[in-house]
Amino acid sequence: MTRVIPPAALAGAMAAVAAGGIVAGGALETGFPVPLSVWAFVAVCLITPTVGWLIAARRPDNVYGWLLLAAADCLGLGAFGAGLLISDPTLRGPLAVVAVVLSSLFTVFYGLTWVFVPLLFPDGRLPSRRWRVGAWIAAVAITVHWAGLLLGADAVYESIFARGNPIGLKGTPGLVAALAGAVGQGVVYLVALAVLVSLVLRWWRADVAGRRVLRWMIAGLTGTLGGFLLITFFGPSDYGAGLGLGLFTSIAALPIVITMTVFRHQLLDIRIGIRGHRIFLVFDLRPTVDELLTELGPSLEETEPVEQLGRLAEAVRAGLETSWAAVELADGTRVVAGEEDGEAALTVPAGLGRIVCGPKTVGRLTSEDRRLLGALAVPVGLAIQSVGLAARLVNAQEAERRRIERNIHDGVQQQLVALIAGLELARATGGDARTMTLLREEARQTLTDLRELAAGIHPSVLSQGGLVEAVEERCSRLPTTTTVIADPGLRARRFPDEVEGALYFTVSESIANALKHASASRIEVRLSLEEGRLQAVVSDDGRGFEPATADRGGLAALADRMNALGGGLRLVSAPGEGTAVRAWVPA
């Protein structure tokens, strides 16, 4: 069974190798006691493995952390190999071979730091597809440079290793290998200059925030390439100030710049915190979808649906680190977090709406950002559906309120006005027995109408006898043959008022539709309780219709009512085959 090394452990091991090689190489080169200047140089070199470890361990999906660790390992192993060669010029045998192989990794370190470290900063991605060719050219040139140095003639090593190269090619092949290595180094340097030009052009086109980041990288790469020119000019045998400055700038310029940029602009979710007199690192990592929803969960439960959209939009903006984000409904309604300025950089469908994001505050949207947004689209889509459901329920409630108001105004209210006028007239004229009898009958009729109105809101039989009895009473007065079938024991069961009311009015609306639109001669109502679901099925033998093209009318509001209770409503029909309405709610 293959065991996978955890990213944090692998990052720690790579950083330890780099740090150990850098420290050991410095000590071997000078011997003990190690001069303070060497310790200072070692401390600066340790920046690269430290920052690489922080990024790779905390953000293993970011290629840039692993790139820094790879460059740091080449630096550390190269320093250790060079230290072995310098500490013992008479070194021979397998140890000499190992030392030469390790020291040759300096070429890979320079290639990575000249080209790929500045080119892929800060998210490990090429700035454009056009750089794919340049990256391949650089990779091949680095390989040629490394192989040429490794197999080059003795003369390449004589300045630091008196015995020459123990694995180098002799004669003409060795000179050819050395020449190929020099050509490879030149090509890498030219690609690095192209990277520098690209950074300058990106700086020229960037906004203010982008320029603040890119100017540091331009300065770092300029120092690195300039340091190499100083090393070339003074030569490895001259240990004066010029060579020291060249070594320092060529190796330390980029790590220092990267560290300043990462912490100053929080590019990789790492910043420096200050509390009192203490300075500490803060890993302000971008939260995952689970972390965002865990944090938002309690607040979403306590807010209205529209406010939920606002909080989700803010979560998207914070999670992707964009200047603004918006949740847009199907009708064009937008809930925006941040200040909407500029065009949208990314749009993702979310249920019946979509999520729209502005540009990132620093850098550009990556594939990781798109995966995060795609995952957030699920809860955002559910929230959009909740908003639509809430709006439809409010509209249905408002329509029902107006219907009741209209029925009261047109019916009972007018009857009560007439009854009051009749009583006033009877009092003024003395009122005979016939008048009082008419007034009494009118009062009884008003009371009957008022009871019928109340029954339309919530039938008294439903409150007193339960769902089965209320449905049977409703079906007993129909002009069409109607059968009510209920599970044994369901008649004696009672359920919450909202559950019984939702199913009762669904049955009533379905029956009314069958009578008014389907010309049904037979209607069957079946009530059942299965697997925790209270279910009602109303079927008829009417003319049927095509559900996809028909207006569902009142059933749409009832379907929303079912959804609000955690249930659902399904309508099955076809022309000439009747209609069946199935509604259920958790019980």
LUMLUM-200041 format. One record per residue (C-alpha): residue in three letters; x, y, z. Coordinates in steps of 0.001 Angstrom, whole numbers, plus 500000, padded with zeros to 6 digits. Example, Ala and Ser with C-alpha at 12.3 -4.5 7.8 and 13.67 -1.06 7.14 Angstrom:
BEGIN
(site "ALA",(512300,495500,507800)) (site "SER",(513670,498940,507140)) 
END
This chain:
BEGIN
(site "MET",(500000,500000,500000)) (site "THR",(501478,503359,498924)) (site "ARG",(501757,505941,501656)) (site "VAL",(501424,509599,500679)) (site "ILE",(503660,512051,502528)) (site "PRO",(501571,514885,504034)) (site "PRO",(502305,518226,502343)) (site "ALA",(503306,519847,505630)) (site "ALA",(505825,517084,506375)) (site "LEU",(507271,517227,502848)) (site "ALA",(507573,521014,503025)) (site "GLY",(509291,520761,506400)) (site "ALA",(511745,518158,505114)) (site "MET",(512627,520249,502045)) (site "ALA",(513113,523360,504175)) (site "ALA",(515308,521409,506625)) (site "VAL",(517505,520091,503800)) (site "ALA",(517935,523593,502413)) (site "ALA",(518661,525164,505810)) (site "GLY",(521094,522409,506778)) (site "GLY",(522991,522697,503490)) (site "ILE",(523224,526492,503720)) (site "VAL",(524541,526446,507296)) (site "ALA",(526939,523530,506701)) (site "GLY",(528212,525056,503457)) (site "GLY",(528996,528365,505139)) (site "ALA",(530798,526646,508005)) (site "LEU",(532844,524383,505677)) (site "GLU",(533873,527242,503447)) (site "THR",(535401,529376,506240)) (site "GLY",(536008,526886,509042)) (site "PHE",(535434,527582,512697)) (site "PRO",(534960,530095,514126)) (site "VAL",(532590,531210,511376)) (site "PRO",(532921,534975,510712)) (site "LEU",(529963,537180,511555)) (site "SER",(529658,538273,507926)) (site "VAL",(529140,534651,506871)) (site "TRP",(526479,534163,509510)) (site "ALA",(524723,537277,508211)) (site "PHE",(524913,535895,504666)) (site "VAL",(523572,532520,505875)) (site "ALA",(520685,534260,507653)) (site "VAL",(519709,536041,504461)) (site "CYS",(519901,532804,502471)) (site "LEU",(517576,531121,504964)) (site "ILE",(514804,533500,503922)) (site "THR",(514014,531458,500808)) (site "PRO",(513388,528080,502528)) (site "THR",(511524,529805,505365)) (site "VAL",(509050,531620,503127)) (site "GLY",(508734,528577,500883)) (site "TRP",(507947,526391,503889)) (site "LEU",(505337,528853,505205)) (site "ILE",(503532,528913,501860)) (site "ALA",(503817,525211,500979)) (site "ALA",(502810,523975,504432)) (site "ARG",(499842,526315,504774)) (site "ARG",(498823,526464,501121)) (site "PRO",(500009,523208,499503)) (site "ASP",(497927,523905,496397)) (site "ASN",(500005,527020,495639)) (site "VAL",(502853,526006,493325)) (site "TYR",(504899,529028,494317)) (site "GLY",(505749,527673,497763)) (site "TRP",(507126,524465,496280)) (site "LEU",(509082,526478,493690)) (site "LEU",(510781,528452,496454)) (site "LEU",(511587,525227,498326)) (site "ALA",(513057,523651,495192)) (site "ALA",(515226,526709,494617)) (site "ALA",(516240,526711,498301)) (site "ASP",(517204,523021,498147)) (site "CYS",(519384,523662,495115)) (site "LEU",(520994,526563,496976)) (site "GLY",(521523,524548,500156)) (site "LEU",(522865,521428,498458)) (site "GLY",(525012,523532,496118)) (site "ALA",(526438,525430,499093)) (site "PHE",(527196,522173,500893)) (site "GLY",(528950,520717,497821)) (site "ALA",(530951,523891,497279)) (site "GLY",(531876,523925,500960)) (site "LEU",(533241,520389,500675)) (site "LEU",(535350,521330,497630)) (site "ILE",(536688,524527,499188)) (site "SER",(537405,523017,502601)) (site "ASP",(539551,520210,501136)) (site "PRO",(541114,520939,497716)) (site "THR",(542665,517455,497717)) (site "LEU",(539329,515725,498040)) (site "ARG",(539058,512624,495868)) (site "GLY",(537024,509459,495457)) (site "PRO",(533231,509085,495791)) (site "LEU",(533014,512038,498172)) (site "ALA",(534585,514293,495540)) (site "VAL",(532027,513087,492982)) (site "VAL",(529182,513799,495375)) (site "ALA",(530609,517255,496105)) (site "VAL",(530844,518111,492402)) (site "VAL",(527303,516892,491698)) (site "LEU",(525931,518901,494616)) (site "SER",(527838,522066,493754)) (site "SER",(526536,521880,490180)) (site "LEU",(523027,522498,491554)) (site "PHE",(523981,526169,491881)) (site "THR",(523192,526426,488165)) (site "VAL",(519645,525177,488772)) (site "PHE",(519252,527609,491667)) (site "TYR",(520287,530555,489517)) (site "GLY",(518039,529430,486674)) (site "LEU",(515009,529126,488940)) (site "THR",(515616,532468,490647)) (site "TRP",(516414,534313,487452)) (site "VAL",(513400,533095,485478)) (site "PHE",(510718,531154,487312)) (site "VAL",(510666,532811,490742)) (site "PRO",(509913,536295,489341)) (site "LEU",(507827,534980,486439)) (site "LEU",(505415,532894,488529)) (site "PHE",(505066,535352,491424)) (site "PRO",(502822,535249,493449)) (site "ASP",(500373,532451,492585)) (site "GLY",(502583,530021,490662)) (site "ARG",(500955,530768,487297)) (site "LEU",(502440,532109,484072)) (site "PRO",(501340,535699,483352)) (site "SER",(500037,534596,479931)) (site "ARG",(499987,531610,477590)) (site "ARG",(502636,533252,475412)) (site "TRP",(505151,532573,478164)) (site "ARG",(504812,528809,477780)) (site "VAL",(507440,528804,475034)) (site "GLY",(509725,531020,477097)) (site "ALA",(509335,528730,480115)) (site "TRP",(510262,525669,478040)) (site "ILE",(513280,527442,476551)) (site "ALA",(514415,528411,480063)) (site "ALA",(513935,524863,481376)) (site "VAL",(515996,523366,478522)) (site "ALA",(518689,526026,478885)) (site "ILE",(518936,525414,482654)) (site "THR",(519342,521699,482012)) (site "VAL",(522054,522300,479393)) (site "HIS",(523850,524711,481725)) (site "TRP",(523759,522186,484566)) (site "ALA",(524929,519278,482385)) (site "GLY",(527683,521385,480807)) (site "LEU",(529020,522421,484207)) (site "LEU",(528771,518900,485573)) (site "LEU",(530644,517329,482644)) (site "GLY",(532913,520267,481822)) (site "ALA",(536670,520141,481612)) (site "ASP",(538987,520426,484618)) (site "ALA",(539739,524058,483866)) (site "VAL",(536219,525039,484940)) (site "TYR",(536893,523812,488489)) (site "GLU",(540605,524574,488956)) (site "SER",(540028,527968,490572)) (site "ILE",(538205,526362,493557)) (site "PHE",(539112,522680,493257)) (site "ALA",(542760,522097,492464)) (site "ARG",(542289,518524,491259)) (site "GLY",(539743,519543,488662)) (site "ASN",(536473,517751,487860)) (site "PRO",(536547,514021,488790)) (site "ILE",(533634,513207,486469)) (site "GLY",(534383,515732,483724)) (site "LEU",(534959,514743,480113)) (site "LYS",(538524,514897,478901)) (site "GLY",(539829,516672,475876)) (site "THR",(537543,518034,473209)) (site "PRO",(534304,516533,474650)) (site "GLY",(534999,518308,477924)) (site "LEU",(535517,521617,476140)) (site "VAL",(532315,521065,474117)) (site "ALA",(530412,520338,477352)) (site "ALA",(531830,523491,478960)) (site "LEU",(530912,525529,475860)) (site "ALA",(527353,524098,475877)) (site "GLY",(527065,524995,479558)) (site "ALA",(528157,528567,478806)) (site "VAL",(525619,528836,475971)) (site "GLY",(522897,527476,478254)) (site "GLN",(523802,530013,480903)) (site "GLY",(523689,532816,478345)) (site "VAL",(520256,531714,477105)) (site "VAL",(518943,531583,480669)) (site "TYR",(520280,535086,481279)) (site "LEU",(518584,536365,478108)) (site "VAL",(515265,534793,479147)) (site "ALA",(515711,536419,482557)) (site "LEU",(516152,539797,480842)) (site "ALA",(512940,539100,478902)) (site "VAL",(511207,538377,482219)) (site "LEU",(512481,541705,483543)) (site "VAL",(511113,543507,480491)) (site "SER",(507789,541688,480939)) (site "LEU",(507619,542813,484565)) (site "VAL",(508258,546404,483532)) (site "LEU",(505481,546220,480909)) (site "ARG",(503086,544676,483431)) (site "TRP",(503999,547440,485874)) (site "TRP",(503280,550052,483211)) (site "ARG",(499812,548612,482523)) (site "ALA",(498870,547801,486122)) (site "ASP",(496754,549842,488511)) (site "VAL",(498161,551514,491606)) (site "ALA",(497936,548371,493786)) (site "GLY",(499523,546204,491100)) (site "ARG",(502367,548668,490586)) (site "ARG",(503219,548639,494290)) (site "VAL",(503706,544875,494102)) (site "LEU",(505519,544687,490765)) (site "ARG",(508039,547440,491495)) (site "TRP",(509565,545374,494286)) (site "MET",(509899,542315,492065)) (site "ILE",(511485,544451,489342)) (site "ALA",(513992,545753,491866)) (site "GLY",(514740,542245,493137)) (site "LEU",(515303,540757,489690)) (site "THR",(517452,543734,488689)) (site "GLY",(519596,543178,491783)) (site "THR",(519892,539453,491080)) (site "LEU",(520977,539895,487462)) (site "GLY",(523251,542789,488369)) (site "GLY",(524887,540716,491079)) (site "PHE",(525694,538010,488554)) (site "LEU",(527375,540594,486339)) (site "LEU",(529518,541647,489281)) (site "ILE",(530509,538012,489923)) (site "THR",(531403,537601,486255)) (site "PHE",(533387,540821,486208)) (site "PHE",(535462,540175,489350)) (site "GLY",(535829,536410,488867)) (site "PRO",(535680,533638,491476)) (site "SER",(539326,534103,492523)) (site "ASP",(538826,537710,493643)) (site "TYR",(537381,537697,497162)) (site "GLY",(537130,541474,497407)) (site "ALA",(534157,543720,498137)) (site "GLY",(532934,543571,494539)) (site "LEU",(532617,539793,494529)) (site "GLY",(531006,539817,497971)) (site "LEU",(528454,542380,496838)) (site "GLY",(527773,540396,493706)) (site "LEU",(527217,537166,495628)) (site "PHE",(524993,538904,498147)) (site "THR",(522766,540635,495612)) (site "SER",(522561,537662,493253)) (site "ILE",(521435,535311,496026)) (site "ALA",(519669,537552,498548)) (site "ALA",(517942,540241,496458)) (site "LEU",(514917,538207,495373)) (site "PRO",(514294,536458,498737)) (site "ILE",(514343,539817,500544)) (site "VAL",(512003,541390,497984)) (site "ILE",(509616,538416,498040)) (site "THR",(509462,538502,501825)) (site "MET",(508788,542248,501904)) (site "THR",(506082,541946,499244)) (site "VAL",(504375,538942,500840)) (site "PHE",(504172,540520,504279)) (site "ARG",(503642,544119,503225)) (site "HIS",(500811,543392,500800)) (site "GLN",(499548,540108,502334)) (site "LEU",(499751,538449,498929)) (site "LEU",(499944,534902,500227)) (site "ASP",(497675,535261,503274)) (site "ILE",(500650,535819,505589)) (site "ARG",(501116,539019,507546)) (site "ILE",(502945,540307,510596)) (site "GLY",(500880,540958,513696)) (site "ILE",(501903,543250,516536)) (site "ARG",(500452,542846,520003)) (site "GLY",(502055,544994,522659)) (site "HIS",(505803,544477,522355)) (site "ARG",(505477,541136,520575)) (site "ILE",(505727,540571,516845)) (site "PHE",(504257,537388,515441)) (site "LEU",(503128,535843,512162)) (site "VAL",(499467,535769,511263)) (site "PHE",(498328,533188,508737)) (site "ASP",(495251,534970,507484)) (site "LEU",(494440,532155,505097)) (site "ARG",(491525,532427,502747)) (site "PRO",(488763,530301,504247)) (site "THR",(487447,527191,502542)) (site "VAL",(483809,526784,501588)) (site "ASP",(483179,524664,504691)) (site "GLU",(484787,527285,506908)) (site "LEU",(482784,530074,505295)) (site "LEU",(479490,528227,505670)) (site "THR",(480311,527144,509225)) (site "GLU",(480936,530760,510122)) (site "LEU",(477890,532032,508231)) (site "GLY",(475518,529262,509337)) (site "PRO",(474228,530770,512612)) (site "SER",(473845,534252,511116)) (site "LEU",(472023,532927,508033)) (site "GLU",(469497,531120,510234)) (site "GLU",(468635,534355,512014)) (site "THR",(468233,536602,508968)) (site "GLU",(465652,537170,506291)) (site "PRO",(466279,535612,502859)) (site "VAL",(467225,538927,501222)) (site "GLU",(469734,539653,503987)) (site "GLN",(471105,536137,503502)) (site "LEU",(471985,537061,499922)) (site "GLY",(473855,540114,501173)) (site "ARG",(475907,538073,503630)) (site "LEU",(476653,535429,501023)) (site "ALA",(477774,538119,498580)) (site "GLU",(480114,539480,501263)) (site "ALA",(481405,535941,501899)) (site "VAL",(482147,535542,498183)) (site "ARG",(483941,538899,498099)) (site "ALA",(486040,538066,501168)) (site "GLY",(486705,534475,500131)) (site "LEU",(487944,535384,496656)) (site "GLU",(489504,538696,497770)) (site "THR",(487727,540644,495021)) (site "SER",(486906,544344,495037)) (site "TRP",(483192,543561,494872)) (site "ALA",(480786,540640,494462)) (site "ALA",(477097,540484,493691)) (site "VAL",(474312,537924,493808)) (site "GLU",(471909,538479,490935)) (site "LEU",(468375,537052,490781)) (site "ALA",(466600,535956,487617)) (site "ASP",(464525,539159,487541)) (site "GLY",(467668,541310,487513)) (site "THR",(467642,542190,491214)) (site "ARG",(471220,542544,492502)) (site "VAL",(472615,542392,496030)) (site "VAL",(476151,543810,495967)) (site "ALA",(478946,543563,498554)) (site "GLY",(481659,546194,498207)) (site "GLU",(481717,549094,495787)) (site "GLU",(480798,547938,492305)) (site "ASP",(483406,549599,490140)) (site "GLY",(484414,548298,486743)) (site "GLU",(483372,545295,484709)) (site "ALA",(482751,541822,486103)) (site "ALA",(485753,539506,486017)) (site "LEU",(483877,536239,486600)) (site "THR",(480246,535096,486447)) (site "VAL",(479011,531712,487677)) (site "PRO",(475416,530361,487545)) (site "ALA",(473831,529782,490965)) (site "GLY",(470434,528093,490945)) (site "LEU",(467891,530485,489443)) (site "GLY",(470381,533353,489528)) (site "ARG",(474110,533885,489305)) (site "ILE",(477166,535170,491175)) (site "VAL",(479089,538061,489663)) (site "CYS",(482590,539007,490862)) (site "GLY",(484728,542040,490210)) (site "PRO",(488524,541914,489781)) (site "LYS",(490765,540701,492584)) (site "THR",(492290,543338,494804)) (site "VAL",(495752,541920,494025)) (site "GLY",(496626,539574,491185)) (site "ARG",(494050,537827,489047)) (site "LEU",(491454,535128,489463)) (site "THR",(492925,531628,489444)) (site "SER",(491520,528153,488897)) (site "GLU",(491402,527783,492680)) (site "ASP",(489202,530891,492841)) (site "ARG",(486890,529391,490253)) (site "ARG",(486629,526129,492205)) (site "LEU",(485832,528052,495374)) (site "LEU",(483194,530122,493595)) (site "GLY",(481677,527008,492004)) (site "ALA",(481331,525432,495444)) (site "LEU",(479821,528619,496909)) (site "ALA",(477306,528664,494046)) (site "VAL",(475420,525792,495705)) (site "PRO",(474460,527599,498953)) (site "VAL",(473964,530843,497044)) (site "GLY",(471564,529060,494677)) (site "LEU",(469638,527676,497645)) (site "ALA",(469449,531159,499153)) (site "ILE",(468144,532529,495849)) (site "GLN",(465454,529844,495831)) (site "SER",(464570,530759,499415)) (site "VAL",(464189,534392,498390)) (site "GLY",(461919,533410,495498)) (site "LEU",(459904,531083,497734)) (site "ALA",(459528,533768,500406)) (site "ALA",(458420,536295,497798)) (site "ARG",(455831,533913,496364)) (site "LEU",(454527,533076,499833)) (site "VAL",(454215,536762,500661)) (site "ASN",(452388,537370,497385)) (site "ALA",(450093,534395,498025)) (site "GLN",(449347,535622,501535)) (site "GLU",(448654,539096,500220)) (site "ALA",(446339,537709,497533)) (site "GLU",(444507,535623,500142)) (site "ARG",(444168,538650,502411)) (site "ARG",(442678,540665,499569)) (site "ARG",(440290,537836,498720)) (site "ILE",(439054,537666,502312)) (site "GLU",(438807,541467,502425)) (site "ARG",(436792,541463,499202)) (site "ASN",(434482,538708,500445)) (site "ILE",(433882,540575,503691)) (site "HIS",(433275,543850,501862)) (site "ASP",(430989,542413,499203)) (site "GLY",(429151,539942,501430)) (site "VAL",(429026,540070,505205)) (site "GLN",(429764,543790,505480)) (site "GLN",(426900,544737,503172)) (site "GLN",(424550,542396,505025)) (site "LEU",(425530,543905,508366)) (site "VAL",(425010,547429,507014)) (site "ALA",(421551,546453,505784)) (site "LEU",(420787,544760,509111)) (site "ILE",(421795,547874,511074)) (site "ALA",(419690,550063,508803)) (site "GLY",(416708,547740,509303)) (site "LEU",(417128,547839,513086)) (site "GLU",(417312,551634,513038)) (site "LEU",(414149,551757,510920)) (site "ALA",(412358,549288,513206)) (site "ARG",(413259,551334,516258)) (site "ALA",(412033,554533,514586)) (site "THR",(408694,553037,513436)) (site "GLY",(408042,550754,516368)) (site "GLY",(408599,547613,514282)) (site "ASP",(405849,545086,513873)) (site "ALA",(406186,541313,514233)) (site "ARG",(406708,540804,510503)) (site "THR",(409578,543307,510398)) (site "MET",(411262,541709,513401)) (site "THR",(410930,538262,511822)) (site "LEU",(412599,539509,508634)) (site "LEU",(415401,541118,510621)) (site "ARG",(415933,537892,512598)) (site "GLU",(416167,535837,509396)) (site "GLU",(418569,538359,507919)) (site "ALA",(420747,538129,511035)) (site "ARG",(420760,534332,510798)) (site "GLN",(421752,534483,507151)) (site "THR",(424589,536900,507970)) (site "LEU",(425788,534519,510671)) (site "THR",(425694,531629,508203)) (site "ASP",(427647,533603,505644)) (site "LEU",(430170,534607,508287)) (site "ARG",(430653,530962,509296)) (site "GLU",(431171,529983,505664)) (site "LEU",(433735,532748,505315)) (site "ALA",(435512,531526,508433)) (site "ALA",(435388,527962,507098)) (site "GLY",(437178,529189,503974)) (site "ILE",(439982,530520,506175)) (site "HIS",(440249,527498,508465)) (site "PRO",(437259,525116,508670)) (site "SER",(436052,524449,512192)) (site "VAL",(435696,520742,511379)) (site "LEU",(439431,520666,510611)) (site "SER",(440254,522067,514040)) (site "GLN",(437790,519796,515825)) (site "GLY",(437798,516536,513876)) (site "GLY",(441131,516458,512083)) (site "LEU",(442260,516084,508486)) (site "VAL",(440308,512964,507476)) (site "GLU",(436997,514214,508837)) (site "ALA",(437475,517654,507275)) (site "VAL",(438247,516157,503853)) (site "GLU",(435223,513836,504101)) (site "GLU",(432986,516757,505042)) (site "ARG",(434342,518777,502103)) (site "CYS",(433720,515917,499658)) (site "SER",(430226,515081,500974)) (site "ARG",(428734,518199,499390)) (site "LEU",(430156,517719,495902)) (site "PRO",(427948,517129,492842)) (site "THR",(430414,514500,491543)) (site "THR",(431017,510983,492854)) (site "THR",(433919,511369,495250)) (site "THR",(435688,508679,497276)) (site "VAL",(437884,509339,500297)) (site "ILE",(440318,506554,501270)) (site "ALA",(442402,506945,504419)) (site "ASP",(444977,504646,506031)) (site "PRO",(443721,502760,509109)) (site "GLY",(444423,504706,512251)) (site "LEU",(444951,507974,510386)) (site "ARG",(441487,509222,511401)) (site "ALA",(442485,509262,515084)) (site "ARG",(445850,510946,514440)) (site "ARG",(446320,514687,514780)) (site "PHE",(449084,516745,513243)) (site "PRO",(450266,520344,513601)) (site "ASP",(447766,522922,512382)) (site "GLU",(450039,524136,509574)) (site "VAL",(450467,520569,508283)) (site "GLU",(446755,519720,508346)) (site "GLY",(445846,523115,506888)) (site "ALA",(448332,522836,504019)) (site "LEU",(447075,519389,502966)) (site "TYR",(443396,520299,503425)) (site "PHE",(443599,523358,501190)) (site "THR",(445670,521448,498638)) (site "VAL",(442925,518809,498477)) (site "SER",(440247,521529,498249)) (site "GLU",(442060,523386,495453)) (site "SER",(442653,520153,493530)) (site "ILE",(438977,519181,493815)) (site "ALA",(437887,522660,492708)) (site "ASN",(440141,522472,489657)) (site "ALA",(438776,519018,488767)) (site "LEU",(435209,520328,488928)) (site "LYS",(435804,523610,487107)) (site "HIS",(438307,522642,484419)) (site "ALA",(438471,518867,484019)) (site "SER",(434737,517942,483742)) (site "ALA",(435523,514933,485935)) (site "SER",(432827,512340,486660)) (site "ARG",(434784,510666,489439)) (site "ILE",(437256,511983,492006)) (site "GLU",(439312,509964,494442)) (site "VAL",(441157,511344,497486)) (site "ARG",(443675,509072,499184)) (site "LEU",(445280,510035,502518)) (site "SER",(448258,508059,503836)) (site "LEU",(451136,508176,506276)) (site "GLU",(454302,506475,505002)) (site "GLU",(457884,506745,506215)) (site "GLY",(457223,509894,508188)) (site "ARG",(455376,511592,505340)) (site "LEU",(451748,512651,505470)) (site "GLN",(450524,512413,501907)) (site "ALA",(447382,513318,499969)) (site "VAL",(446699,512206,496394)) (site "VAL",(443747,513661,494464)) (site "SER",(443034,511957,491144)) (site "ASP",(440210,512396,488636)) (site "ASP",(439072,510950,485306)) (site "GLY",(438713,514330,483624)) (site "ARG",(440009,515538,480292)) (site "GLY",(443549,516164,481559)) (site "PHE",(446031,518660,480139)) (site "GLU",(449701,519231,479374)) (site "PRO",(451366,520424,482627)) (site "ALA",(454296,522071,480864)) (site "THR",(452066,524531,478991)) (site "ALA",(449290,525073,481539)) (site "ASP",(448916,527716,484223)) (site "ARG",(448901,525923,487573)) (site "GLY",(447002,528791,489197)) (site "GLY",(446378,528305,492897)) (site "LEU",(448418,525091,492997)) (site "ALA",(451617,527133,492561)) (site "ALA",(451013,528956,495841)) (site "LEU",(450159,525642,497521)) (site "ALA",(453364,524100,496162)) (site "ASP",(455319,526945,497756)) (site "ARG",(453462,526308,500999)) (site "MET",(454460,522639,500847)) (site "ASN",(458088,523546,500132)) (site "ALA",(458119,525911,503084)) (site "LEU",(457071,522998,505307)) (site "GLY",(459781,520752,503881)) (site "GLY",(457454,518832,501590)) (site "GLY",(456492,519076,497972)) (site "LEU",(453761,518894,495352)) (site "ARG",(453789,516944,492114)) (site "LEU",(451221,517132,489339)) (site "VAL",(450842,514377,486749)) (site "SER",(448476,514785,483817)) (site "ALA",(448107,514198,480106)) (site "PRO",(445357,515063,477609)) (site "GLY",(442560,512485,477870)) (site "GLU",(444167,510635,480818)) (site "GLY",(442938,512602,483816)) (site "THR",(444986,514363,486479)) (site "ALA",(446664,513334,489727)) (site "VAL",(447956,515809,492329)) (site "ARG",(450311,514377,494962)) (site "ALA",(451230,516507,497962)) (site "TRP",(453278,515516,501006)) (site "VAL",(454781,517057,504112)) (site "PRO",(456966,515619,506896)) (site "ALA",(454881,514468,509829)) 
END
